[in-house]
Each structure stands twice: as C-alpha cells, then as structure tokens.
C-alpha cells in the first residue's frame, strides 16, 4: 500500500474558494527546489514557475528565449520542493502561438513531466480557444493579460496597459473571454488600479495582480524582487520585504576573507584519522608511483602481524580493521 501524503496540495477549487470567502490570495515565483521549499513553508498557497526565469536566473534580456525544456527542468525541481502549495507553470513563447493543438500538446507534456497542478499562458481573446481546449482535456489553466512579457515587443515596451478607453475595453473583454473559456484564475499585470478593480468585479474567477493595485483577488511577485536578491533589479510594484542580496554578498565576502587569512577551516571543521592507519598508509606509499611492490610487501608484513586479517583483504577494509583494533 502506498504511503499517503501528510498534507493535501492546494487545488484550483481551493483557490477559487479563497475568492468566494474574500481571502486575499498570495502567489510567488520560484525556480528551484530550495526556493520552492521556502515559499511552501511560508504558507503561500500558489507557486508560479514563471518564464521570468529567463531574466531572473538564466540571464536573458527577455522571456522569449526560454524553452519548454527550461520550464520542465525548473518545474520538476519546484514540484519536488512544494508539499502543499499549488504549482502553476508558464507555457513559454513559441509553445502555443500556433494554435490550440500546439497549446494542448505543450501543456500535456508540461503536466505529465513535471506533475504540476496547472499551466499558465498569456493572451486574452486570442488565447481563449486554447484555454477552452485544454480545460476540456482536463488541464487547469491560469490566464494572463495586461502587460504580457512574451508580447513586450508588440506592446511597445514594459509599460502599463489599459490606460486608454479603447485598451481598457479590450482588457475587460479579454478577461471575460478567459473566464468563459474555463480559466480558473487570471493574472493582471501592470493594469491601472481602477481598471483592475473593474475587471475583478466583472469576472467570476480570481484575479491576481502584479503592479495592478490592491483591489484584485490576490497578488503575485517575483521571489528575487521581494527579497532583493538581485541588487540591480528595482521594480516600482515590488516592495523589498528582506535584503537577502546584501546578506548573501556579505556572507560570501566573509568566507573569502576567512580562507585568505587562514581562519577557515578550524580544527572543529576538519576531520581526522587513526594514527595507526595513517602510519600504515605512510609505509605503503611507494617512492615510485608506478611500482606497487613496496606497498604490497608492507601490506603482507602488516597482515602477518595481524593474523585476523586476510592477505587478500582490501586496504580500505584493513585500515578499518586497524582503526577498530
């Protein structure tokens, strides 16, 4: 009989119930096992393995170079670290733009190989059919509208979306299309506060904002931004809740200095061996590394002095026996 998990993972239904109860939803990105463990232990209900990993941990200038293989690799690590949090993974650029068939194939592979809880994709009305097909196939989908990083070139850069009446009406229609297609939640990125509030009131699923004000159903932030891990990343919408970056650099600097001045490692941070075993190794070390006859002779002599040891006993076993004696 397989062992039952001690904690139940948060489902998309749990997330929707949070909205119904008026409980604010928190979501944070994570891209590896230790970050996922930390987010999970903090009690945050949703972990996003975002394609933002391209800029945050892979060093790209945008999310566009990120591949499905990248998302699977990082997604597996995050799923292993999350015991309770719901893990949602981005479909990266180029894995669903060709139509719902490609989207379904990519999402199926992502779910199967990572065992994540759901997938996320960008786009409103243009992505609605893909969302509907995936949901029909049993794949939970989170939508994403407003500033969609995969379309940053078409949007004219990293700027707030929906500031004009025309753009605002389009975003409302996008949100409704995603909700009607079956998306269980929708990310609103860099949308004016009033418009984000309006969208939240007009759809029946949770909205999760980033840079979109306090009137959405929840908030999502990048792990590295809110912990100030990367000192050169300053986002207006990201409050720094800890200065991990400075602490990390100071710790690494202290380590380097300790190595350089000889204060690390100390005796307490080192390991030792039995003097008898050490002396035997000294005797067995041949002067010519190509000639092992000296070592063999010393070993035979040591065995003759210790009848309990077999002549063909490996050195490791003999040394262990010497230490035990």
N, C-alpha and C positions, 0 to 999 in steps of 0.2 A: 504494500500500500504506500503510495507516495505521500511525502510529508506535506501537510497543509501549511500555507503561509501564515505567519503570526499576525500580519496586518493586511488589510484589504486595500488594494490600489484604488485611487480615486478614479471614478468613471466620468464619462461625458454627462451622464444623468446627474451625478453629484454636482458637477459644475453648473448645470442649468438650475438645479435646486438652490444653489447659493444665490443666484439672481432672484429667484422667486421669493426667497426669505429676506432679500435685501442685504445679504452678507457680501461685503466687498471681496473681490477675487484678486489674488496676487499670483503673478507669473514672473519667473526669472529665467533667463537663458543659462544654459550650462553646456559645455562642450567636451567634458571628460569625466572620468569616474570620481575623483576627489571633489570636484565642484558639485556634481550631482548629489553626492553624499551630504555635503554641507547644506545645500538647498533643501534637501529632503528632511534633514534633521532640524532645520529651522522651521519646519511645519508649513512650508509654502506648497500649495496644492498642485500647481502646474509648473512643469519644467519645459521650456522651449529649446530644442536643439535647432537654433536658427541658422540660416545660411549666412548670417552675420559673422559666423566663424571664419569666413573668408578674410574679413578685415581684422577681426579681433585676435585670432590665433594663427592664421596662415599667412598674414602679411600682405594680402592683396589690397588693391585700391578700391575695390568694389566687391559685390557679391557674385558678379557674373561668372568668374572662373570656377566657382565651386561646382563640383560634380556630384552625381548621385552616389558614387563610391565614397566620396568625402563624407556625405551625410550618413551613410550606412556605418562607416568606420567610427565616427564620433557618436552616432546614435547608439550603437551597441554598448559603448563604454558608459554612456549616461544611463541607459536602461539598467545596466548592472549595478549602478550606484544608487538608483532610486527604488526604495522599497514601498513607498506609499504614494508619492507624487505621480500625477498623470503626466506622461511624457508625450509631447507632440513634436513632430519633426517636419521641417520645411522640405517641400519639393523644390529643388534648385532650378535656376534658369535653364531652359532647354529640355526639361523633362516632362512638360505638359503643354507647351505653347503650340504644338502641332495638332492638338485636338484631344477629345475625351478619351480616345483609345490609348494614346500615349500616356495621358494622365493616369488612367486606370492601371496600366502596366507598371508605371513607375511607382505608384502608391502601393500596389500589391507587393512589389519587390521590397519596398521600404518597410512595410509592415511585417512581412514574412521574415526578413533577415535581421531586423532589429528587435522585433516583438514590442514595438512601441504601442502607445494607446491610440494615437490618431496622427493625421498628417495635416499640414497647413499649406495653402497656396495663395498667391497674390491674384488680385483682379476681382472685379465685381460682376457686372452683367456678362462680360466676355468669358468668365470662368464658370458661370452658373451651370452650364450643361455638364461640364466635367465634374463639378461638385455633385450634381444630381446622380450621375452615373456611378460615381464612387460610393456615395451613400447607399444607392440601390444595391451595390455589390457588397455592402456590409462594412465599408471603411468609413469611420468617423472623420469629418473634415472641419477644420477651422478656416475661416476666410480671413482676408487681409486687404483692406482698402485704405485710401488716403495716400500718403507717401508710400509707394511700393518700390523698395530699393532696386528690384530687378528691372524696373522701368525708369530708373532715375535719368537716363539719357533722354528719353522721350518726354519726361516731365520737366525738363529744363533745370535739373539740379536738385539739391536737397533743400526743398522749400515747403512751407505749409501749403496744404491742398484744401480747396473748398472755400476760398476767401471771396469768390465772386458768386452772384446768384446762380449763374449757369453751372459752375463747378459744384456748388452746394446741392443743387437739384440732382445732378448726376450721381453724387456720392450717396444721397438718400436712396435713389433708385438702385444703386449698386448693392447697398446694404439689404434692401428688401429682396432683391433677386437672390442673394446668397442665402438669406433666411428661408425663402420659399423653396430653394433647391435642396435644403436639408442641412446646411452648415449648423453645427451645434454652438458656435460662437464666432465672433468677428473682431479682429484686431483693427483699431482705428489709429493710424499713425499720422502725427502732425496734422491734425484736423482742428480748426478753431473750436474753442470750448463750447460756445453756444450751439454750433452745428453738431458737435459730438453728442451733446445733451439731446438735441432734437432727434438724431439718429437712434439713440438709445431708447427714446420714448416710442419710436415708430416701428421697432422690430421686437420680436418675441423671444429673441435669443440674447445671451450675454454679449456685451461689447467690452472689449479690453483695450484700454487706451495707452498710448505712449506719446507723450507730448501733446495730449488732446484734452487736458483739464481733468477736474475731479468728478465730473458727473457721468462717467461711464460706469459699467458694472464692475470693472476691475482695472488693474494696472499691470503693465509688463515693462521690465527694464533689463538692460544687459548687465550681466554679472560683473564684468570688468569695469563698467561705468560707475555703478553704485558703490563699489568697493575701492574705486580709484586705483586699480591695479596698474593701468597704463597711464602714466602721468601726462602724456601728450594728447589724451582724449578728453575733451571738455564739451559736454552736451548741455544745452540750456535746460532740457527737460529731465536731466538725470542728477538727482541730489547725491552727494557723496556721503554715504552712511558710515564709512570707515576708510581709513587711509592705509590700505594694505600695501599699496605700491611703495610708499616711503618706508614702511616697516620691512618689507622684503629687501629693498636695496640696502638698508642699514644692516640687516642681518647678514647679507652676503658680503658686505664690506667688512664686517666684524670677523667673519670666517676667514676671509683672505688675510687680514692683518694677523690673526692668531696663527695661521700657518706660517706666515713670513717671519714672525718674531719667535717662533718655536714654542708657543704656549699651548698649541694643539697639535697632536693629541697628548694627553697626560697619561700617567700610569693607569688611572682608573678607566681610561678609554682605550686601553690596549689589552691584548691577550698574551698569555704565556704558556710555556710547555714544561714538562717534567725534565729536570736536569739530566737524568739518566738517558732518557730518549734523545735529548739534544746531543749528549756526548756520543751516543751510538751513531747518530747521523753524521757528526764530525768525522768519526773514524771511517765511516763508509764512503765519504766523499772522495772520489778518486782525483788524483792530481791531473790526470788526462781524461777529459770527459768522454773520449772515445774508448777508454779502457776500463771496463767494469769489473775486471778480475779482482782488483783490490777490494771493492765493495763486497763482492761475493765471498772473499776469504774472511773478511771481518764478520759478515753475517753468519758464516759457518762456525766461526770461533764463538760468537755470541750464543749460537744455538747449542754448542757443545757444553757451554757453561750453564745453560738453562734447559735441562732435558725435557721439560714440558713442552717446549716449542718445537714444532716440526721443521725439518730442514727446508721444506718447500713452502713454508709459511710466508705469505707476502709481507713486505717491510711494514706496511700500514698496520697489519694485524700484530706483528711482532712488537712494534712501538707501543701499540695499545696495551699489549700484554705487559711490556716493561713498565709502563705507567701504572697499570693495575697492581703489579707486584710491589 
